[in-house]
Each structure stands twice: as C-alpha cells, then as structure tokens.
Amino acid sequence: MTTLYVPQNQWQGTPGDPHGWVSCGAYSGAVLVDAVSLGGCVPTGEQVRALTNEIDPDPADPGLTIPQVVVALRRFGCRLEDRTGQGRAGIIADLRARRWLSVSVWYPALGPYRSQKPGEFGHQMTIGRLSSDGTKVLLFDPLRNVKTGRWIPLDVVVSAMVEWGRRTGMKPGQTRYGRSRAVPLLA
C-alpha cells in the first residue's frame, strides 16, 4: 500500500514571532516545505519570513506575495512555481499530479470552514491531497492552532481563490497560487 506524506500544520500565532499574525504566506510556505521534503526539512514560518526581502512587514501591506515566498523557499531547497492566472482546471490538474499548493484566498468566502470569525482579509493557506472522488482537499490553515489539516470541499476553496483573484484585479476565474513539484508516494 502506498500513501502520501502528510505535513504538520503551523500556527501563525506562535509565541515569540513578532510578525506571525501577518505572515500567513510564510507559515503556508513552511508547511509546503515540510510536505515536499517528506518531513526532511521543517522550517518555521518565522524562518521563511526571515529569508524574504520583507523581514519587517510593510505597514500598508504586511503580507507576503507568492513571488516573495517562491524566493524564500528556494533557500530550503524547495522549488515553488508561481501559477498566478490559473483557474479551476489548473488547480485540479496540479492536485491530481500530487503537487502541494500555497493558495491565496478571500478568507470570508470559506464560510463555515474559517478558523477565525469575523474578519475580512486575504489569506494564504496550503492545500494538497485531492480526495479519491475529487470533491475535497486537505487544507492547512495557519490560523488553526492544531497540527493537522482538515478535509473541506474543493469547490469552497476554489471559490475563495477566485474571489481573491477578483478582488486583486485578476480576470474572471483566475487565481493566485504557487505549486510544488510532484510529491512521490511513500511505500
């Protein structure tokens, strides 16, 4: 029997990280490195942020962009490809190819699957492992103070990604995310 390695979620509210609450992209990236390295390299979100060109958050826009996360993850030997502009078909193809995705979402669009209510903001999360019936995805939310991901409907995640794309000037149906290399199955 073969399985996929499952990383541990990282909470962006970790005590001691002065920028944790505005570093969802860094924490999402750290989970992705864990997934791609099959647990061989597990950086913290704080370590990922420290390798960007925005160590101290910009007060006007404190989050990290996908290109900033791409550059930081290279330092851990993780190749993240910016897939900005892709739509639903690209997301599904990447998940079916066993790639892990660091996705940008409009957080309120996750509805009952949000970990923090209220709050209206863009957010970065990690997804991987499409369910066998293709209707759910394993989601790792850095706002959840737990080590595990949780299965949520793929349609909910894609809708939240499309809404963030719309709010950030993308064409209808386009999204912002980065994808890892294909992750091998474990024997």
C-alpha positions in Angstrom: 0.0 0.0 0.0 1.3 3.5 -0.8 0.4 6.7 0.9 1.2 10.4 0.7 3.3 12.0 3.4 1.2 14.5 5.4 2.9 17.5 6.9 2.0 19.2 10.2 0.1 22.5 10.2 1.9 25.5 11.6 0.0 28.1 13.6 0.9 31.7 12.8 0.2 32.8 16.3 3.2 31.0 17.7 4.5 32.9 20.7 7.8 34.7 20.1 7.2 35.5 16.4 6.7 39.3 16.3 5.3 39.2 12.8 3.3 35.9 13.0 -0.1 37.4 12.6 0.8 39.0 9.2 2.9 36.1 8.0 0.3 33.6 6.7 2.3 33.2 3.4 5.4 32.3 5.4 3.6 29.8 7.5 1.9 28.3 4.5 5.3 28.1 2.8 6.8 26.3 5.8 4.0 23.6 5.6 4.7 23.2 1.9 8.4 22.7 2.5 7.6 20.0 5.1 5.2 18.3 2.6 7.7 18.3 -0.3 10.7 17.2 1.7 8.6 14.4 3.3 9.4 15.8 6.7 13.2 16.1 6.0 13.1 19.9 6.3 10.6 21.6 8.5 11.3 25.3 8.8 9.1 27.6 10.8 7.1 30.4 9.3 9.3 32.8 11.1 12.4 31.3 9.4 10.7 31.6 6.0 9.8 35.2 6.6 13.4 36.0 7.6 14.5 34.8 4.1 12.3 37.3 2.2 13.0 40.8 1.1 10.4 41.9 3.7 11.6 40.8 7.0 9.8 43.6 8.7 6.3 43.9 7.3 5.2 46.9 5.3 2.5 48.6 7.5 0.5 49.4 4.3 0.5 45.8 3.1 2.1 43.5 5.7 1.5 40.1 3.9 3.9 38.3 1.6 3.3 37.8 -2.1 3.7 34.5 -3.8 6.9 35.7 -5.6 8.4 36.6 -2.2 7.5 33.1 -0.8 8.9 31.5 -4.0 12.3 33.1 -3.4 12.4 32.3 0.3 11.5 28.6 -0.2 14.4 28.1 -2.6 16.7 28.6 0.3 15.3 25.4 1.8 15.7 23.6 -1.5 12.0 23.8 -2.3 11.0 24.8 -5.8 7.7 26.6 -5.8 6.3 27.7 -9.1 4.1 30.8 -9.3 0.9 29.7 -11.0 -0.8 33.1 -10.9 -3.5 33.4 -13.5 -4.6 29.7 -13.5 -8.2 28.8 -12.9 -10.1 25.8 -11.6 -8.7 23.4 -14.3 -5.1 24.2 -13.4 -5.8 23.8 -9.7 -7.3 20.4 -10.2 -4.6 19.2 -12.6 -1.9 20.2 -10.1 -3.6 18.4 -7.2 -4.1 15.3 -9.3 -0.4 15.4 -10.1 0.3 15.2 -6.3 1.6 18.8 -6.0 1.1 20.8 -2.9 -0.3 24.3 -3.4 0.2 27.5 -1.4 -3.1 29.3 -2.2 -4.3 32.9 -1.8 -8.0 33.2 -0.7 -10.5 35.8 0.3 -11.0 34.3 3.8 -14.7 35.1 4.4 -15.5 33.1 1.2 -14.5 29.9 3.1 -17.7 30.4 5.2 -18.1 27.8 7.9 -14.6 26.4 7.2 -12.9 29.6 8.5 -11.0 29.3 11.7 -11.3 33.0 12.6 -14.6 34.8 12.6 -15.2 37.6 11.8 -12.5 39.0 9.6 -12.4 40.3 6.1 -8.9 39.8 4.6 -6.9 37.9 2.1 -5.2 34.8 3.4 -2.6 32.3 2.4 -3.1 28.5 3.1 -1.7 25.2 1.9 -3.7 22.5 0.2 -2.8 19.1 -1.0 -4.2 15.6 -1.5 -7.4 15.6 -3.5 -9.9 13.1 -2.2 -10.5 10.0 -4.3 -13.8 11.3 -5.5 -12.3 14.7 -6.4 -14.7 16.7 -4.2 -12.5 17.5 -1.2 -9.0 18.7 -0.5 -6.8 18.6 2.6 -6.4 22.1 3.8 -3.8 23.5 6.3 -4.8 26.9 7.7 -2.2 28.8 9.7 -5.0 30.4 11.7 -5.8 27.0 13.2 -3.9 26.2 16.3 -3.7 22.4 15.5 -1.1 20.2 13.9 -3.5 18.5 11.4 -5.1 19.6 8.2 -8.7 19.1 7.6 -10.8 17.9 4.6 -13.0 20.6 3.1 -14.9 20.9 -0.2 -12.7 21.7 -3.1 -15.4 24.0 -4.5 -15.3 26.1 -1.4 -11.5 26.6 -1.7 -11.6 27.3 -5.4 -14.4 29.9 -4.9 -12.4 31.6 -2.2 -9.4 31.6 -4.5 -11.4 33.1 -7.4 -12.8 35.7 -5.1 -9.4 36.8 -4.0 -8.3 36.9 -7.7 -11.3 39.2 -8.5 -10.5 41.5 -5.5 -6.9 41.8 -6.6 -7.6 42.6 -10.3 -7.4 39.3 -12.0 -9.6 38.3 -14.9 -12.8 36.3 -14.0 -12.0 32.8 -12.8 -8.2 33.4 -12.3 -6.4 32.7 -9.1 -3.1 33.3 -7.3 -1.2 30.3 -6.0 2.2 28.5 -6.1 2.7 24.8 -6.7 5.4 22.4 -5.6 7.0 19.7 -7.6 5.1 16.4 -7.7 5.5 14.6 -4.3 6.3 10.9 -4.5 4.1 8.3 -2.8 5.6 6.5 0.3 5.9 2.7 0.1 
